[in-house]
Structure formats: C-alpha cells, structure tokens
Amino acid sequence: RQHSFRNILDTKIDQYCAARTKLQKSITVMQVVEEVRLQNCPEGAPTNFIRWDHQACLWYEIGDDAARQKVGQTIREILTSRDPERKATKAK
C-alpha cells in the first residue's frame, strides 16, 4: 500500500508546488487523503492511515486530521529531498 500512497503523492506534487496559498495546499493534501481512503486493499477493505503505538506495540487507525498532517509532512520531506536548498531557504 505504501507504493500506492507514493504514486498518489507523485501525481499531486506539482499541484502542491503550484499552490500559492495555504488553502490551496490544504486542498491538495486533502485530495491525497481522500484518494488513499477510496482505494481498496486486495481483501476489499478500504485503505486507512495507520500509526504505530510504541507502548501498546500495535498499529492503530488515525483520523483525517492526523492523516492530513502525515501527508503534508511527507510532501514537504519529498520536496526537501529533491531540493536540499529548499530547507536552507525556509530556515532563513
């Protein structure tokens, strides 16, 4: 499923970069969350965002707010890895 998540991100990166406002970026991030959630696993169940709970040693499903944060952070990490100068510029 990680592969599909990355494929969806790849299709939205340019749209995210072209966004001029925080609202436009937020809309793009939400589109990624919606596309991921609309996918189905081979067993037919919907795809969900999950997070590892270190104390309980379990995976648990996260809601839309946490999923949007995760997607936004992943997009920023991808952009920084493509252009390390971007991180230095943002820090100024």
Secondary structure as UniProt FT lines:
FT   HELIX           2..18
FT   HELIX           22..38
FT   TURN            42..43
FT   STRAND          50..53
FT   TURN            54..57
FT   STRAND          58..61
FT   HELIX           64..82
FT   HELIX           84..91
//
